[in-house]
């Protein structure tokens, strides 16, 4: 017993071909989007790392403010205070 296959019409072949081309174009477009999103993710991860390092430095600075040396450093830098017996010089030249 032989199985006979019907010949497909030209329109059926054309529709299948159009669907295949559409699927390929869609896959290429999605691959490009995926690649762009991966680059964005890498950039954001690098930015997160930088911010975490900055936060760690700020935490250390805050912890140092609780020490006597930290208080003295702030008094010298921000308030312009000097210790007893020190002489302050101001540079008024360019």
Buried (B, 14 or more C-beta within 10 A) or exposed (E): EEEEEEEEEEEEEEEEEEEEEEEEEEEEEEEEEEEEEEEEEEEEEEEEEEEEEEEEEEEEEEEEEEEEEBEEBEEEEEEEEEEEEEEEEEEEEE
